[in-house]
Amino acid sequence: MISQPLARQRAAVDNARRIVPPARMNYHHAFHAGNFADVFKHVILLGLLDALRAKPAPFCYVDSHAGRGSYDLGGDAAQRTGEYLGGIDRVLRAERLPPALADYAARILAYGMDADGRLARYPGSPLLARECLRAQDRAILCELQAEEAAALRALMHGDARIVVHERDGYAALKALLPPTPRRGLVLIDPPFEAQGGEFTAIEQALTPALARWPNAIYAIWYPIKLRETIVPFQRWLGALTGAADVVQAELLLHPDNSPLRLNGCGMAIINPPWQFDQALAQWLPSLTTLLAGDAGGARHRIEWLKR
Ligand SMILES: C[S@@+](CC[C@H](N)C(=O)[O-])C[C@H]1O[C@@H](n2cnc3c(N)ncnc32)[C@H](O)[C@@H]1O
């Protein structure tokens, strides 16, 4: 028999995992571009794309929640939150970086530096991925918001390797997988406006996606606020049937016990490249120290959920 407080806690988590779509999407990534979560996510993304590029066989990159592809750091949204100051700005100010972070920083500077030597623009995941595509590779980019999708389409215009869809990325995973070529990577990077319900939506999308394209790498970004809202998703990943391995990396700047702020974030990776946990371990501790600044208690974690 479970105790009453435990039963209440479980009921609260179940309730939080219901999909309740927001009446209107308020999310705009421009407020968050280049923040600590983007840095963490994009360094991992580059590592995964590097692993795919290690073999000459073509690959396909699928971005289910692509965003607009490029963000103006001098614009009103980025300046209002200043979130990039706690993210990319700290990385670019660091004196010494491990190779993966140095490579990421070089790419960001190459794209975003203005004539005065300031970082004016920050690239989103589709643009970082495009820089990694070779002639034989392909990309499928999905974005639901019309304005963001139009900006993304304009950015990718003329690149025959890339298709932009203005549509629901979850439904697209079911409809468009497996792509050609049949080697590749899916990035799932939702806004989590539906909070815990987003995990349920991810699970519902991953089930047919994995059935159709079982050997792809899937990288799923998630925010860390209250730990107990994440645990059921991690259990779900750990119980995936089939041959999939699952590793997760987490970066925590604050304790994971407050629903009111972004305390950290994680990336769950299904079918990671060989020894990807070791690749993560080469830079995640340095990044954690760098991004923590004066905040005590920052932590990172690399853990196999299934192997
Ligand atoms: C976190 S941002 C993506 C950032 C981008 N992946 C990057 O790293 O640069 C999430 C994006 O998903 C879009 N979005 C929200 N719900 C969506 C859905 N169901 N399908 C596709 N895109 C969606 C939002 O408009 C937003 O641009």
PDBQT file of the ligand as one rigid body, heavy atoms in Angstrom, charges set to zero:
ROOT
HETATM    1  C1  LIG A 401      13.402  26.092 -28.078  1.00  0.00    +0.000 C 
HETATM    2  S1  LIG A 401      12.880  26.767 -29.571  1.00  0.00    +0.000 S 
HETATM    3  C2  LIG A 401      13.887  26.002 -30.762  1.00  0.00    +0.000 C 
HETATM    4  C3  LIG A 401      15.297  26.456 -30.773  1.00  0.00    +0.000 C 
HETATM    5  C4  LIG A 401      16.148  25.778 -31.822  1.00  0.00    +0.000 C 
HETATM    6  N1  LIG A 401      15.999  24.339 -31.792  1.00  0.00    +0.000 N 
HETATM    7  C5  LIG A 401      17.591  26.148 -31.611  1.00  0.00    +0.000 C 
HETATM    8  O1  LIG A 401      18.295  25.417 -30.889  1.00  0.00    +0.000 OA
HETATM    9  O2  LIG A 401      18.027  27.155 -32.150  1.00  0.00    +0.000 OA
HETATM   10  C6  LIG A 401      11.356  25.947 -29.843  1.00  0.00    +0.000 C 
HETATM   11  C7  LIG A 401      10.693  26.298 -31.170  1.00  0.00    +0.000 C 
HETATM   12  O3  LIG A 401       9.645  25.366 -31.384  1.00  0.00    +0.000 OA
HETATM   13  C8  LIG A 401       8.575  26.026 -32.015  1.00  0.00    +0.000 C 
HETATM   14  N2  LIG A 401       7.400  25.170 -31.774  1.00  0.00    +0.000 N 
HETATM   15  C9  LIG A 401       6.549  25.139 -30.734  1.00  0.00    +0.000 A 
HETATM   16  N3  LIG A 401       5.691  24.102 -30.828  1.00  0.00    +0.000 NA
HETATM   17  C10 LIG A 401       6.020  23.455 -31.978  1.00  0.00    +0.000 A 
HETATM   18  C11 LIG A 401       5.531  22.283 -32.615  1.00  0.00    +0.000 A 
HETATM   19  N4  LIG A 401       4.519  21.569 -32.089  1.00  0.00    +0.000 N 
HETATM   20  N5  LIG A 401       6.117  21.900 -33.782  1.00  0.00    +0.000 NA
HETATM   21  C12 LIG A 401       7.144  22.605 -34.320  1.00  0.00    +0.000 A 
HETATM   22  N6  LIG A 401       7.651  23.718 -33.752  1.00  0.00    +0.000 NA
HETATM   23  C13 LIG A 401       7.107  24.134 -32.596  1.00  0.00    +0.000 A 
HETATM   24  C14 LIG A 401       8.551  27.386 -31.363  1.00  0.00    +0.000 C 
HETATM   25  O4  LIG A 401       7.902  28.320 -32.191  1.00  0.00    +0.000 OA
HETATM   26  C15 LIG A 401      10.048  27.668 -31.208  1.00  0.00    +0.000 C 
HETATM   27  O5  LIG A 401      10.534  28.372 -32.317  1.00  0.00    +0.000 OA
ENDROOT
TORSDOF 0
